[in-house]
Amino acid sequence: CGHKLSWAKMLFDVDGIGVEIQEPAVRWAQRHSAGKFCHGDGRNLTWLPEATFDHVVSYASIYHLEKDEQCSVGIQLVRKLKIGGRAF
């Protein structure tokens, strides 16, 4: 948790929010990485406002979900995008 947001900040001046289920990883990222990190289950993103982000990125997390959960999370991520936003 945290490496990709640090890279995004360094390379593209992107401010990001990371969601991580493992609390020790969140604490590490809060101390050592750029961005804001939240302890939470990425399968439920209802607490994030819709149409808020220019980009959403899921790095190596959807892979670990069951197929039905992958679809649900993908839909949630797209809903968080502003019009014209991009998902990676």
C-alpha positions in Angstrom: 0.0 0.0 0.0 1.4 3.4 -0.9 4.0 2.8 -3.5 1.8 3.6 -6.5 0.5 6.8 -5.0 4.0 8.0 -4.3 5.0 7.3 -7.9 1.8 9.0 -9.2 2.7 12.1 -7.1 6.4 12.2 -8.2 5.7 11.5 -11.9 2.4 13.2 -12.6 1.7 15.5 -9.5 -1.4 13.4 -8.7 -2.9 13.5 -5.2 -4.5 10.2 -4.4 -6.5 8.2 -1.9 -5.6 4.7 -1.2 -8.0 2.1 0.3 -6.4 -0.8 2.1 -8.0 -3.6 4.1 -4.8 -4.4 6.1 -4.5 -1.8 8.8 -0.7 -2.3 9.3 -0.2 -1.5 5.6 -2.3 1.7 6.0 -0.2 2.8 8.9 3.0 2.1 6.9 1.7 4.1 3.9 0.6 7.0 6.1 4.2 7.3 7.4 6.1 6.6 4.2 4.0 7.5 1.1 2.4 10.4 -0.6 -1.4 10.5 -0.6 -4.1 9.8 1.9 -4.7 6.3 3.0 -7.9 4.8 4.5 -8.4 1.5 6.3 -11.4 -0.1 4.6 -12.7 -3.0 2.5 -12.3 -2.0 -1.2 -15.3 -4.2 -2.0 -17.6 -1.5 -0.5 -16.8 2.0 -1.8 -20.2 3.5 -1.0 -18.6 5.9 1.5 -16.7 7.7 -1.4 -18.8 10.3 -3.2 -19.7 9.6 -6.8 -18.4 11.6 -9.8 -15.4 12.8 -7.7 -12.3 11.5 -9.3 -10.5 12.2 -12.6 -8.9 8.8 -12.5 -9.4 5.6 -10.6 -6.7 2.9 -10.4 -7.0 -0.6 -9.0 -3.5 -2.1 -8.8 -3.4 -5.9 -8.1 -6.5 -5.9 -5.9 -9.4 -6.9 -8.2 -7.4 -10.0 -9.2 -7.9 -11.4 -5.7 -11.7 -11.1 -5.7 -14.4 -13.6 -6.8 -15.8 -12.9 -10.3 -19.1 -11.4 -9.0 -17.1 -9.2 -6.6 -14.9 -8.0 -9.5 -17.9 -6.8 -11.4 -19.4 -5.1 -8.4 -16.2 -3.3 -7.6 -15.6 -2.3 -11.2 -19.1 -0.7 -11.3 -18.4 1.1 -8.1 -15.1 2.4 -9.4 -16.6 3.8 -12.6 -19.3 5.5 -10.6 -16.6 7.4 -8.7 -15.3 9.0 -11.9 -16.2 12.4 -13.1 -17.6 12.6 -16.6 -14.7 12.0 -18.9 -12.7 10.3 -16.2 -10.6 7.3 -16.8 -10.2 3.9 -15.0 -7.0 1.9 -15.0 
